[in-house]
Amino acid sequence: MYEIAVIGAGPAGASAALFAAKAGKATLLIDNDKGMTRRGWYENYYGIPAVGGPELVETGHQQAVKFGAKLAADKATDIVRGEDGFRIATESGQTYEARHIILATGALTDLAAQAGVETRDGTEPRIKTVIAVRPDGRTNIDGIWAAGTVAGVSVHAIITAGDGARVAVNVISELNSARYVDHDAMKS
Ligand SMILES: Cc1cc2nc3c(=O)[nH]c(=O)nc-3n(C[C@H](O)[C@H](O)[C@H](O)COP(=O)(O)OP(=O)(O)OC[C@H]3O[C@@H](n4cnc5c(N)ncnc54)[C@H](O)[C@@H]3O)c2cc1C
């Protein structure tokens, strides 16, 4: 049983998985590599003068995996509630169990709709439908959260990455029953 399964590994999902794994949570990251991030060229990502989409995505995946996240190249097709969380089925026939799920599926809400997650009209250009989230990233289904473009934030890589981190910190805090902070200090 994974503590946190993140579906979608663009900036929102990979950032969420990085925080979750670094916090010591058993973390699964499922992605079928159909996101929008690879197509961009980024000169407005704080701290990085310029980077191409493929490099930004690959670096994010490597960071999450470095801290122990399991990255599964697959499409999540089905989410059903289990006894102590959720069962996720994938296109390749795998099933995974997770206590919490973070949906970070970019422009796509089909999986959310299948799982009974409420959606609403989007407000960003070309984003027609998004998941209806509370301020902390919770959806209408207890244990399913959403982050990034699919949660309706401004469609910019640094904002979606930050939103993934923010929602992951909220999930980690809930699992820990205490507010979570991840700070590493410079070694002298
Ligand atoms: C051409 C272009 C140029 C851009 N230029 C800029 C720019 O200069 N600056 C800027 O800040 N932003 C730019 N953007 C926007 C930026 O790329 C996005 O705002 C941001 O990267 C979206 O991140 P995300 O994680 O929310 O979604 P995505 O990066 O779309 O990631 C979603 C991931 O979820 C996966 N997924 C979806 N459904 C499933 C499923 N059922 N199972 C498994 N995986 C699933 C997808 O395969 C994808 O990998 C640009 C976008 C485009 C298209």
The ligand as a Gaussian input file, in Angstrom:
#p B3LYP/6-31G(d) Opt

LIG

0 1
 C        3.738000      25.064000     -26.215000
 C        3.688000      25.432000     -24.755000
 C        4.515000      26.409000     -24.278000
 C        4.489000      26.783000     -22.922000
 N        5.336000      27.758000     -22.497000
 C        5.353000      28.084000     -21.187000
 C        6.269000      29.067000     -20.713000
 O        7.062000      29.637000     -21.467000
 N        6.255000      29.344000     -19.388000
 C        5.403000      28.731000     -18.526000
 O        5.466000      29.004000     -17.323000
 N        4.521000      27.811000     -18.942000
 C        4.474000      27.478000     -20.259000
 N        3.587000      26.529000     -20.706000
 C        2.634000      25.944000     -19.744000
 C        3.257000      24.876000     -18.857000
 O        3.839000      23.868000     -19.647000
 C        2.152000      24.273000     -17.981000
 O        1.459000      25.264000     -17.259000
 C        2.619000      23.328000     -16.901000
 O        3.833000      22.754000     -17.244000
 C        1.557000      22.267000     -16.673000
 O        1.995000      21.367000     -15.697000
 P        1.019000      20.233000     -15.131000
 O        1.884000      19.337000     -14.305000
 O       -0.176000      20.833000     -14.509000
 O        0.477000      19.457000     -16.422000
 P        1.262000      18.542000     -17.596000
 O        2.640000      19.012000     -17.716000
 O        0.352000      18.553000     -18.712000
 O        1.338000      17.146000     -16.863000
 C        0.214000      16.301000     -16.717000
 C        0.714000      14.867000     -16.799000
 O       -0.360000      13.983000     -16.442000
 C       -0.277000      12.839000     -17.260000
 N       -1.574000      12.171000     -17.243000
 C       -2.792000      12.684000     -17.529000
 N       -3.752000      11.756000     -17.348000
 C       -3.108000      10.617000     -16.933000
 C       -3.535000       9.315000     -16.592000
 N       -4.847000       8.972000     -16.636000
 N       -2.616000       8.381000     -16.230000
 C       -1.296000       8.703000     -16.175000
 N       -0.824000       9.949000     -16.494000
 C       -1.727000      10.883000     -16.863000
 C        0.132000      13.377000     -18.627000
 O        0.695000      12.399000     -19.458000
 C        1.151000      14.460000     -18.204000
 O        2.475000      13.938000     -18.171000
 C        3.595000      26.143000     -22.037000
 C        2.753000      25.135000     -22.522000
 C        2.792000      24.781000     -23.858000
 C        1.885000      23.701000     -24.352000

